[in-house]
């Protein structure tokens, strides 16, 4: 694994490169201009570095609205088009409830309870590509 660490700050949103994964930590409110700059910077960094994953840590976000939900979905869609997977980490129960109430399904996003779990998820192979075949859920 490449342990190259590089950091850039987008407005007030730090973006840290950990090998082939970008770690983006959201704290508090995300304003329109900051969100737009963040999306652009993530896209450019994915293309410029060839990272294969983006972890968005929202553990510092207390309240989510439709704007933030849309930004997360757009980042995931953009990263997917650029051959990188996106995992949202650290979602609080109240945030999950709000997203459901707003009807935001966040297509293309996977979730993990912590940034560490998100990194593990991206480091592992897809359940379908494992030698044991697709993961089966018990009924």
GUDREN-623219 format. One record per residue: residue number from 1; x, y, z of N, C-alpha, C in turn. Coordinates in steps of 0.05 Angstrom, whole numbers, always signed. Example, Ala and Ser with C-alpha at 12.3 -4.5 7.8 and 13.67 -1.06 7.14 Angstrom:
! residues 2
+-----+--------+--------+--------+--------+--------+--------+--------+--------+--------+
:   k :     nu :     nv :     nw :    cau :    cav :    caw :     cu :     cv :     cw :
+-----+--------+--------+--------+--------+--------+--------+--------+--------+--------+
:   1 :   +264 :   -114 :   +156 :   +246 :    -90 :   +156 :   +264 :    -66 :   +156 :
:   2 :   +257 :    -45 :   +142 :   +273 :    -21 :   +143 :   +258 :     +1 :   +157 :
+-----+--------+--------+--------+--------+--------+--------+--------+--------+--------+
***
This chain:
! residues 139
+-----+--------+--------+--------+--------+--------+--------+--------+--------+--------+
:   k :     nu :     nv :     nw :    cau :    cav :    caw :     cu :     cv :     cw :
+-----+--------+--------+--------+--------+--------+--------+--------+--------+--------+
:   1 :    +17 :    -24 :     +0 :     +0 :     +0 :     +0 :    +17 :    +25 :     +0 :
:   2 :    +11 :    +44 :    -16 :    +25 :    +69 :    -18 :    +18 :    +86 :     +7 :
:   3 :    +38 :    +94 :    +22 :    +32 :   +109 :    +46 :    +37 :   +139 :    +42 :
:   4 :    +36 :   +148 :    +17 :    +39 :   +176 :    +11 :    +17 :   +192 :    +24 :
:   5 :    +24 :   +210 :    +41 :     +4 :   +227 :    +55 :     +7 :   +255 :    +43 :
:   6 :    -15 :   +265 :    +32 :    -15 :   +293 :    +24 :    -41 :   +305 :    +33 :
:   7 :    -40 :   +331 :    +38 :    -63 :   +344 :    +49 :    -68 :   +370 :    +33 :
:   8 :    -93 :   +375 :    +29 :   -101 :   +401 :    +18 :   -126 :   +410 :    +33 :
:   9 :   -130 :   +436 :    +35 :   -153 :   +445 :    +50 :   -171 :   +460 :    +30 :
:  10 :   -195 :   +451 :    +28 :   -215 :   +463 :    +10 :   -233 :   +480 :    +27 :
:  11 :   -231 :   +506 :    +25 :   -247 :   +522 :    +43 :   -240 :   +515 :    +71 :
:  12 :   -259 :   +503 :    +85 :   -254 :   +493 :   +113 :   -256 :   +463 :   +114 :
:  13 :   -254 :   +449 :    +91 :   -257 :   +420 :    +90 :   -230 :   +408 :    +84 :
:  14 :   -218 :   +395 :   +104 :   -192 :   +381 :    +99 :   -196 :   +356 :    +82 :
:  15 :   -178 :   +353 :    +63 :   -177 :   +329 :    +46 :   -150 :   +316 :    +50 :
:  16 :   -149 :   +292 :    +60 :   -124 :   +278 :    +66 :   -122 :   +254 :    +48 :
:  17 :   -100 :   +251 :    +35 :    -95 :   +227 :    +18 :    -80 :   +207 :    +35 :
:  18 :    -92 :   +183 :    +38 :    -79 :   +161 :    +52 :    -76 :   +138 :    +33 :
:  19 :    -53 :   +136 :    +20 :    -48 :   +116 :     +0 :    -66 :   +121 :    -24 :
:  20 :    -84 :   +102 :    -29 :   -102 :   +105 :    -52 :   -131 :   +111 :    -44 :
:  21 :   -133 :   +125 :    -21 :   -160 :   +133 :    -11 :   -158 :   +163 :     -2 :
:  22 :   -179 :   +178 :     -8 :   -181 :   +205 :     +2 :   -199 :   +205 :    +26 :
:  23 :   -190 :   +218 :    +47 :   -207 :   +221 :    +72 :   -215 :   +250 :    +73 :
:  24 :   -242 :   +254 :    +72 :   -254 :   +281 :    +73 :   -269 :   +283 :    +99 :
:  25 :   -263 :   +302 :   +116 :   -276 :   +305 :   +142 :   -294 :   +330 :   +142 :
:  26 :   -320 :   +326 :   +144 :   -339 :   +348 :   +145 :   -344 :   +355 :   +174 :
:  27 :   -343 :   +381 :   +180 :   -349 :   +391 :   +207 :   -369 :   +413 :   +204 :
:  28 :   -392 :   +411 :   +217 :   -412 :   +432 :   +217 :   -425 :   +436 :   +190 :
:  29 :   -432 :   +462 :   +184 :   -446 :   +469 :   +160 :   -427 :   +469 :   +136 :
:  30 :   -438 :   +462 :   +113 :   -424 :   +463 :    +88 :   -439 :   +483 :    +70 :
:  31 :   -425 :   +505 :    +64 :   -438 :   +526 :    +48 :   -435 :   +520 :    +18 :
:  32 :   -452 :   +533 :     +2 :   -453 :   +528 :    -27 :   -426 :   +530 :    -40 :
:  33 :   -411 :   +552 :    -36 :   -385 :   +555 :    -49 :   -365 :   +534 :    -40 :
:  34 :   -366 :   +528 :    -14 :   -347 :   +508 :     -3 :   -354 :   +480 :    -15 :
:  35 :   -379 :   +474 :    -17 :   -388 :   +448 :    -28 :   -379 :   +445 :    -57 :
:  36 :   -383 :   +466 :    -73 :   -376 :   +466 :   -101 :   -346 :   +463 :   -104 :
:  37 :   -330 :   +477 :    -88 :   -301 :   +475 :    -89 :   -292 :   +447 :    -80 :
:  38 :   -305 :   +436 :    -60 :   -298 :   +409 :    -50 :   -303 :   +388 :    -72 :
:  39 :   -326 :   +390 :    -86 :   -332 :   +371 :   -108 :   -311 :   +373 :   -130 :
:  40 :   -304 :   +397 :   -137 :   -284 :   +401 :   -158 :   -257 :   +390 :   -149 :
:  41 :   -249 :   +396 :   -125 :   -223 :   +387 :   -115 :   -221 :   +356 :   -112 :
:  42 :   -243 :   +344 :   -103 :   -244 :   +315 :   -101 :   -241 :   +303 :   -129 :
:  43 :   -256 :   +313 :   -148 :   -254 :   +303 :   -176 :   -226 :   +305 :   -187 :
:  44 :   -214 :   +329 :   -184 :   -187 :   +333 :   -194 :   -166 :   +315 :   -180 :
:  45 :   -170 :   +311 :   -154 :   -151 :   +295 :   -139 :   -154 :   +265 :   -147 :
:  46 :   -179 :   +256 :   -151 :   -183 :   +228 :   -159 :   -169 :   +224 :   -186 :
:  47 :   -173 :   +242 :   -205 :   -161 :   +239 :   -232 :   -131 :   +241 :   -230 :
:  48 :   -121 :   +261 :   -215 :    -92 :   +267 :   -214 :    -76 :   +246 :   -200 :
:  49 :    -88 :   +232 :   -180 :    -73 :   +213 :   -164 :    -81 :   +185 :   -169 :
:  50 :   -104 :   +180 :   -181 :   -113 :   +153 :   -186 :   -123 :   +138 :   -161 :
:  51 :   -131 :   +153 :   -140 :   -142 :   +140 :   -117 :   -166 :   +124 :   -124 :
:  52 :   -172 :   +103 :   -109 :   -194 :    +86 :   -116 :   -217 :    +88 :    -97 :
:  53 :   -214 :   +105 :    -76 :   -235 :   +108 :    -57 :   -236 :   +135 :    -44 :
:  54 :   -260 :   +143 :    -36 :   -264 :   +168 :    -22 :   -280 :   +162 :     +3 :
:  55 :   -270 :   +169 :    +27 :   -284 :   +166 :    +52 :   -292 :   +194 :    +61 :
:  56 :   -318 :   +198 :    +65 :   -328 :   +223 :    +75 :   -338 :   +219 :   +104 :
:  57 :   -322 :   +230 :   +122 :   -328 :   +226 :   +151 :   -347 :   +249 :   +159 :
:  58 :   -372 :   +242 :   +166 :   -392 :   +262 :   +174 :   -398 :   +260 :   +204 :
:  59 :   -380 :   +248 :   +219 :   -384 :   +245 :   +248 :   -386 :   +272 :   +262 :
:  60 :   -375 :   +293 :   +250 :   -377 :   +320 :   +261 :   -402 :   +336 :   +252 :
:  61 :   -419 :   +323 :   +237 :   -443 :   +336 :   +227 :   -466 :   +329 :   +245 :
:  62 :   -478 :   +349 :   +257 :   -500 :   +345 :   +275 :   -527 :   +345 :   +261 :
:  63 :   -530 :   +361 :   +240 :   -555 :   +365 :   +226 :   -550 :   +362 :   +197 :
:  64 :   -567 :   +347 :   +183 :   -565 :   +345 :   +154 :   -591 :   +356 :   +141 :
:  65 :   -587 :   +368 :   +118 :   -611 :   +377 :   +103 :   -609 :   +366 :    +75 :
:  66 :   -628 :   +374 :    +58 :   -628 :   +363 :    +31 :   -604 :   +372 :    +15 :
:  67 :   -594 :   +396 :    +21 :   -570 :   +406 :     +7 :   -546 :   +387 :    +13 :
:  68 :   -541 :   +381 :    +38 :   -518 :   +364 :    +45 :   -522 :   +336 :    +33 :
:  69 :   -547 :   +326 :    +34 :   -553 :   +300 :    +22 :   -547 :   +300 :     -8 :
:  70 :   -555 :   +321 :    -21 :   -549 :   +323 :    -50 :   -519 :   +325 :    -56 :
:  71 :   -505 :   +340 :    -40 :   -476 :   +342 :    -43 :   -462 :   +315 :    -40 :
:  72 :   -470 :   +300 :    -19 :   -459 :   +273 :    -15 :   -464 :   +255 :    -39 :
:  73 :   -489 :   +256 :    -49 :   -497 :   +239 :    -72 :   -481 :   +248 :    -97 :
:  74 :   -478 :   +274 :   -101 :   -463 :   +284 :   -124 :   -434 :   +276 :   -123 :
:  75 :   -422 :   +278 :   -100 :   -394 :   +270 :    -96 :   -391 :   +240 :   -103 :
:  76 :   -409 :   +223 :    -93 :   -408 :   +195 :    -98 :   -412 :   +189 :   -128 :
:  77 :   -430 :   +202 :   -141 :   -435 :   +198 :   -170 :   -410 :   +206 :   -186 :
:  78 :   -399 :   +229 :   -179 :   -375 :   +239 :   -193 :   -352 :   +219 :   -189 :
:  79 :   -347 :   +211 :   -164 :   -325 :   +192 :   -158 :   -329 :   +166 :   -173 :
:  80 :   -354 :   +156 :   -174 :   -360 :   +132 :   -188 :   -353 :   +134 :   -218 :
:  81 :   -360 :   +156 :   -230 :   -354 :   +160 :   -258 :   -324 :   +161 :   -263 :
:  82 :   -309 :   +168 :   -242 :   -280 :   +170 :   -244 :   -267 :   +145 :   -233 :
:  83 :   -282 :   +123 :   -230 :   -272 :    +97 :   -221 :   -263 :    +96 :   -192 :
:  84 :   -276 :   +111 :   -175 :   -270 :   +110 :   -146 :   -296 :   +105 :   -131 :
:  85 :   -295 :    +89 :   -110 :   -318 :    +84 :    -93 :   -319 :   +104 :    -70 :
:  86 :   -343 :   +111 :    -61 :   -347 :   +129 :    -39 :   -361 :   +115 :    -16 :
:  87 :   -350 :   +120 :     +8 :   -362 :   +110 :    +33 :   -366 :   +133 :    +52 :
:  88 :   -390 :   +136 :    +62 :   -396 :   +156 :    +82 :   -393 :   +143 :   +110 :
:  89 :   -378 :   +156 :   +127 :   -372 :   +144 :   +153 :   -381 :   +162 :   +176 :
:  90 :   -388 :   +149 :   +198 :   -394 :   +164 :   +222 :   -421 :   +178 :   +223 :
:  91 :   -440 :   +167 :   +209 :   -467 :   +179 :   +209 :   -480 :   +175 :   +236 :
:  92 :   -490 :   +196 :   +247 :   -504 :   +195 :   +273 :   -532 :   +185 :   +268 :
:  93 :   -545 :   +172 :   +287 :   -572 :   +162 :   +284 :   -592 :   +184 :   +276 :
:  94 :   -589 :   +208 :   +288 :   -607 :   +230 :   +281 :   -604 :   +238 :   +252 :
:  95 :   -579 :   +237 :   +241 :   -574 :   +244 :   +214 :   -587 :   +223 :   +195 :
:  96 :   -584 :   +198 :   +202 :   -597 :   +176 :   +186 :   -627 :   +179 :   +186 :
:  97 :   -639 :   +186 :   +208 :   -668 :   +189 :   +210 :   -676 :   +213 :   +192 :
:  98 :   -661 :   +235 :   +193 :   -668 :   +258 :   +177 :   -666 :   +252 :   +147 :
:  99 :   -645 :   +237 :   +139 :   -642 :   +230 :   +111 :   -666 :   +213 :   +102 :
: 100 :   -675 :   +194 :   +118 :   -698 :   +178 :   +111 :   -723 :   +195 :   +109 :
: 101 :   -727 :   +213 :   +129 :   -750 :   +231 :   +128 :   -751 :   +249 :   +104 :
: 102 :   -727 :   +257 :    +95 :   -725 :   +274 :    +71 :   -728 :   +258 :    +45 :
: 103 :   -728 :   +232 :    +48 :   -731 :   +215 :    +24 :   -705 :   +213 :     +8 :
: 104 :   -682 :   +218 :    +20 :   -657 :   +217 :     +6 :   -645 :   +189 :     +9 :
: 105 :   -643 :   +175 :    -13 :   -632 :   +148 :    -12 :   -602 :   +147 :    -16 :
: 106 :   -590 :   +169 :    -26 :   -561 :   +171 :    -31 :   -551 :   +148 :    -48 :
: 107 :   -560 :   +146 :    -73 :   -550 :   +124 :    -90 :   -520 :   +126 :    -95 :
: 108 :   -507 :   +103 :    -96 :   -479 :   +102 :   -101 :   -462 :   +104 :    -76 :
: 109 :   -475 :   +109 :    -53 :   -460 :   +112 :    -28 :   -461 :    +87 :    -12 :
: 110 :   -439 :    +79 :     -1 :   -438 :    +58 :    +19 :   -434 :    +72 :    +45 :
: 111 :   -441 :    +59 :    +67 :   -437 :    +72 :    +93 :   -421 :    +53 :   +111 :
: 112 :   -408 :    +66 :   +131 :   -393 :    +51 :   +152 :   -397 :    +67 :   +177 :
: 113 :   -394 :    +53 :   +200 :   -398 :    +66 :   +226 :   -376 :    +85 :   +233 :
: 114 :   -352 :    +80 :   +223 :   -329 :    +97 :   +230 :   -311 :   +100 :   +205 :
: 115 :   -293 :   +120 :   +206 :   -274 :   +123 :   +184 :   -256 :    +99 :   +181 :
: 116 :   -248 :    +87 :   +203 :   -232 :    +63 :   +203 :   -246 :    +40 :   +189 :
: 117 :   -272 :    +36 :   +195 :   -288 :    +15 :   +182 :   -291 :    +21 :   +152 :
: 118 :   -293 :    +47 :   +145 :   -296 :    +54 :   +117 :   -270 :    +47 :   +102 :
: 119 :   -247 :    +53 :   +115 :   -221 :    +46 :   +102 :   -219 :    +16 :    +98 :
: 120 :   -228 :     +1 :   +118 :   -227 :    -28 :   +116 :   -246 :    -38 :    +93 :
: 121 :   -269 :    -25 :    +91 :   -288 :    -33 :    +70 :   -276 :    -28 :    +42 :
: 122 :   -262 :     -5 :    +39 :   -250 :     +0 :    +13 :   -225 :    -17 :     +8 :
: 123 :   -212 :    -26 :    +29 :   -188 :    -43 :    +26 :   -195 :    -71 :    +18 :
: 124 :   -219 :    -80 :    +27 :   -228 :   -107 :    +20 :   -239 :   -108 :     -8 :
: 125 :   -243 :   -133 :    -17 :   -254 :   -136 :    -44 :   -285 :   -135 :    -42 :
: 126 :   -297 :   -131 :    -65 :   -327 :   -132 :    -65 :   -336 :   -159 :    -57 :
: 127 :   -359 :   -162 :    -43 :   -369 :   -188 :    -36 :   -373 :   -207 :    -59 :
: 128 :   -380 :   -196 :    -83 :   -385 :   -213 :   -106 :   -359 :   -224 :   -117 :
: 129 :   -337 :   -209 :   -114 :   -312 :   -218 :   -127 :   -295 :   -235 :   -108 :
: 130 :   -304 :   -240 :    -84 :   -289 :   -258 :    -66 :   -290 :   -286 :    -76 :
: 131 :   -270 :   -302 :    -69 :   -269 :   -329 :    -79 :   -293 :   -346 :    -71 :
: 132 :   -306 :   -339 :    -49 :   -329 :   -354 :    -40 :   -355 :   -347 :    -54 :
: 133 :   -354 :   -328 :    -73 :   -378 :   -321 :    -87 :   -393 :   -299 :    -72 :
: 134 :   -417 :   -293 :    -81 :   -433 :   -271 :    -68 :   -439 :   -278 :    -39 :
: 135 :   -441 :   -257 :    -24 :   -449 :   -260 :     +4 :   -478 :   -266 :     +6 :
: 136 :   -485 :   -286 :    +21 :   -513 :   -295 :    +24 :   -523 :   -285 :    +51 :
: 137 :   -546 :   -274 :    +52 :   -558 :   -266 :    +77 :   -578 :   -288 :    +86 :
: 138 :   -578 :   -294 :   +111 :   -596 :   -315 :   +121 :   -624 :   -303 :   +123 :
: 139 :   -644 :   -320 :   +120 :   -672 :   -311 :   +120 :   -686 :   -320 :   +145 :
+-----+--------+--------+--------+--------+--------+--------+--------+--------+--------+
***
